[in-house]
Amino acid sequence: MSAGTYTPRPGAAPLPRMIAAQTALETRMLLRNGEQLLLTVIIPTLLLVLFSAVDIVDTGSGASVDFLAPGILALAVMSTAFTGQAIATGFERRYGVLKRLAASPLPRWALMTAKTLSVLVTEVLQIVLLTAIALALGWSPDGNPLSALLLLVLGTAAFSGLGLLMAGTLKAEATLAAANLVFLLLLVGGGVIVPLDKFPDAAQSVLGLLPVSALSEGLRDVLQHGASMPWAEAGILAVWAVLGLGAAAKLFRWE
């Protein structure tokens, strides 16, 4: 009895194609989720428009949007790379999705790569939308766009590591509560809307070490003040990225 012929030939697809397919799936799931859409698009947009149009917070000299736009971009990165990814991954872990995917031909590192690429795709959409809105509100960015891009990449790595660490070590319900709480606390105390110099001196030195503060202040240095590269803020983000991704790789539990 001769062996049958199968078309297409059975077997795993090439690794790049599997990563691309998983990235597309992760992106669609992220954009279809109402809660994630609220975090990633609606809240940053409302904050940008509201605080730019209404003089609620003293943002110093110059137009409010010049101060707010870099901070809102940092908030958008945090909402996607940290809050959204932590919540989604936490519930995937709870329902056994990650365990089943880990048994597929897609390697675990490739799954995490696909999640990271999905975050980057979503961030590109966020940045394009928020930049267009900020420009319509009168934003006039300055500085080197490559420096801003490097800061955004470092911020994404830092927040992704922290989000995956939380999702891989806490229960899903605890991740949901903790991620939203951290989002609110960093929104208030991370220099996104309220300038850090409005806080007491002792608090400023601590808050300045937070990843969202480093990203917000770094982007302002570049886009508002025309700095070439804020190495101090970039260094803080790099440290958070190494610590977060390293801890997530070591401590992440798949079930």
Secondary structure as UniProt FT lines:
FT   HELIX           15..32
FT   HELIX           34..37
FT   HELIX           38..42
FT   HELIX           43..53
FT   HELIX           64..78
FT   HELIX           79..84
FT   HELIX           85..94
FT   TURN            95..96
FT   HELIX           97..102
FT   HELIX           108..136
FT   TURN            137..138
FT   HELIX           145..169
FT   HELIX           172..189
FT   HELIX           196..198
FT   HELIX           201..207
FT   TURN            208..209
FT   HELIX           211..223
FT   TURN            224..225
FT   HELIX           231..251
//
